[in-house]
Amino acid sequence: MKNRWNLEEAGHRFEEVARLAVEQGPQVVLRDGQPVVMVVRAPGGSTQATRRIPILELFEPVRGLDLLPERDRGLEHRASSRPLFDADSAAAVDQATPTSLD
């Protein structure tokens, strides 16, 4: 009974991975040997969707969990503080760009 899949194989055989999650239990997907995703049977246990689930109800199991990674406050985003294109860059591009296609 297989329940661990590498990422590429799980992608190619997703229908089988989903079927096994329903029939045999959680299926773990690995990237570089480390678990990254778990495919589990949807709440309610049916293999066919019987009703629409409101989005808030869908995410209720993770409500209150801090799932966002912490940002490194020591790093600043500097892209907005400098121009994207300046005169020196333009001159370098002009010199490197061929003017004819002989």
GROMACS elastic network, one bead per residue, 0.5 to 0.9 nm:
[ bonds ]
;  ai    aj funct       b0    kb
    1    24     6  0.80459   500
    2     5     6  0.79622   500
    2    20     6  0.85675   500
    2    27     6  0.81084   500
    3    17     6  0.82065   500
    3    20     6  0.78765   500
    3    21     6  0.82100   500
    3    24     6  0.83203   500
    3    25     6  0.79642   500
    3    26     6  0.69339   500
    3    28     6  0.60399   500
    3    29     6  0.84746   500
    4    10     6  0.89207   500
    4    27     6  0.58672   500
    4    29     6  0.58947   500
    4    30     6  0.71531   500
    4    35     6  0.87544   500
    5     8     6  0.82086   500
    5     9     6  0.63255   500
    5    10     6  0.56164   500
    5    17     6  0.83153   500
    5    27     6  0.74724   500
    5    28     6  0.61945   500
    5    30     6  0.59971   500
    5    31     6  0.89006   500
    6     9     6  0.54667   500
    6    10     6  0.60746   500
    6    11     6  0.86498   500
    6    28     6  0.84855   500
    6    29     6  0.55737   500
    6    31     6  0.60602   500
    6    32     6  0.79485   500
    6    33     6  0.75099   500
    6    35     6  0.89384   500
    7    10     6  0.51548   500
    7    11     6  0.62031   500
    7    12     6  0.87759   500
    7    29     6  0.57038   500
    7    30     6  0.55831   500
    7    31     6  0.56299   500
    7    32     6  0.86298   500
    7    36     6  0.86719   500
    7    37     6  0.89157   500
    8    11     6  0.51626   500
    8    12     6  0.63766   500
    8    13     6  0.86653   500
    8    31     6  0.85828   500
    9    12     6  0.51448   500
    9    13     6  0.60057   500
    9    14     6  0.80462   500
    9    29     6  0.89927   500
   10    13     6  0.50970   500
   10    14     6  0.52270   500
   10    15     6  0.87251   500
   10    16     6  0.84075   500
   10    17     6  0.65271   500
   10    29     6  0.67713   500
   10    30     6  0.88846   500
   11    14     6  0.51710   500
   11    15     6  0.87865   500
   11    17     6  0.88228   500
   12    15     6  0.84068   500
   13    16     6  0.54555   500
   13    17     6  0.63116   500
   13    18     6  0.88035   500
   14    18     6  0.60506   500
   14    19     6  0.84767   500
   15    18     6  0.52019   500
   15    19     6  0.61729   500
   15    20     6  0.86584   500
   16    19     6  0.50015   500
   16    20     6  0.60895   500
   16    21     6  0.85132   500
   17    20     6  0.52188   500
   17    21     6  0.61947   500
   17    22     6  0.88389   500
   17    27     6  0.66805   500
   17    39     6  0.75226   500
   18    21     6  0.50348   500
   18    22     6  0.64793   500
   18    23     6  0.87541   500
   18    27     6  0.79822   500
   18    39     6  0.67660   500
   18    40     6  0.76527   500
   18    41     6  0.78461   500
   19    22     6  0.52484   500
   19    23     6  0.61787   500
   19    24     6  0.83136   500
   19    41     6  0.88562   500
   19    47     6  0.85963   500
   20    24     6  0.52637   500
   20    25     6  0.66560   500
   20    26     6  0.78465   500
   20    27     6  0.72670   500
   21    24     6  0.55869   500
   21    27     6  0.56270   500
   21    39     6  0.62292   500
   21    40     6  0.52705   500
   21    41     6  0.56205   500
   22    25     6  0.59855   500
   22    26     6  0.78648   500
   22    40     6  0.70164   500
   22    42     6  0.81153   500
   22    45     6  0.76583   500
   22    46     6  0.84327   500
   22    47     6  0.71289   500
   23    41     6  0.84694   500
   24    27     6  0.85004   500
   25    39     6  0.86081   500
   25    40     6  0.65970   500
   25    41     6  0.71085   500
   26    38     6  0.63786   500
   26    39     6  0.56197   500
   26    41     6  0.71579   500
   27    37     6  0.84044   500
   27    38     6  0.55649   500
   27    39     6  0.50624   500
   27    40     6  0.65815   500
   28    35     6  0.64093   500
   28    36     6  0.76643   500
   28    37     6  0.60019   500
   28    39     6  0.64110   500
   28    40     6  0.88613   500
   29    34     6  0.82505   500
   29    35     6  0.57408   500
   29    36     6  0.59649   500
   29    37     6  0.50847   500
   29    38     6  0.59912   500
   29    39     6  0.76966   500
   30    33     6  0.53531   500
   30    34     6  0.50407   500
   30    36     6  0.55555   500
   30    37     6  0.70669   500
   30    38     6  0.89706   500
   31    34     6  0.53465   500
   31    35     6  0.64372   500
   31    36     6  0.63844   500
   31    37     6  0.89604   500
   32    35     6  0.84569   500
   35    38     6  0.77741   500
   40    43     6  0.89733   500
   41    44     6  0.84241   500
   41    45     6  0.64619   500
   41    46     6  0.83248   500
   41    47     6  0.81588   500
   42    45     6  0.60220   500
   42    46     6  0.75079   500
   42    47     6  0.81069   500
   43    46     6  0.79431   500
   44    47     6  0.89014   500
   45    48     6  0.88330   500
   46    49     6  0.68180   500
   46    50     6  0.76770   500
   47    50     6  0.89425   500
   49    52     6  0.74953   500
   53    56     6  0.83192   500
   53    57     6  0.65019   500
   53    58     6  0.63434   500
   54    57     6  0.53339   500
   54    58     6  0.63186   500
   54    59     6  0.89899   500
   55    59     6  0.64550   500
   55    60     6  0.86801   500
   56    59     6  0.53607   500
   56    60     6  0.61134   500
   57    60     6  0.50378   500
   57    61     6  0.81497   500
   58    61     6  0.74690   500
   59    62     6  0.57516   500
   59    63     6  0.64416   500
   60    63     6  0.50544   500
   60    64     6  0.87188   500
   61    64     6  0.87791   500
   61    65     6  0.89853   500
   62    65     6  0.56177   500
   62    66     6  0.86893   500
   62    67     6  0.84139   500
   63    66     6  0.86089   500
   64    67     6  0.88317   500
   65    68     6  0.88955   500
   66    69     6  0.81134   500
   68    71     6  0.89098   500
   70    73     6  0.86364   500
   71    74     6  0.86757   500
   71    75     6  0.85574   500
   72    75     6  0.58982   500
   72    76     6  0.87179   500
   73    76     6  0.71850   500
   75    78     6  0.89812   500
   77    80     6  0.71848   500
   77    81     6  0.83028   500
   78    81     6  0.53294   500
   78    82     6  0.69593   500
   79    82     6  0.58692   500
   79    83     6  0.77944   500
   79    84     6  0.77841   500
   80    83     6  0.74076   500
   80    84     6  0.85025   500
   82    85     6  0.87224   500
   83    86     6  0.64304   500
   85    88     6  0.84088   500
   85    89     6  0.63635   500
   85    90     6  0.71077   500
   86    89     6  0.54335   500
   86    90     6  0.63163   500
   86    91     6  0.88754   500
   87    90     6  0.50329   500
   87    91     6  0.62643   500
   87    92     6  0.87284   500
   88    91     6  0.52185   500
   88    92     6  0.63401   500
   88    93     6  0.87183   500
   89    92     6  0.50977   500
   89    93     6  0.61513   500
   89    94     6  0.85651   500
   90    93     6  0.51236   500
   90    94     6  0.60941   500
   90    95     6  0.86552   500
   91    94     6  0.50619   500
   91    95     6  0.62340   500
   91    96     6  0.86769   500
   92    95     6  0.52285   500
   92    96     6  0.62419   500
   92    97     6  0.86224   500
   93    96     6  0.51301   500
   93    97     6  0.59747   500
   94    97     6  0.52908   500
   94    98     6  0.81185   500
   94    99     6  0.87794   500
   95    98     6  0.77337   500
   98   101     6  0.72616   500
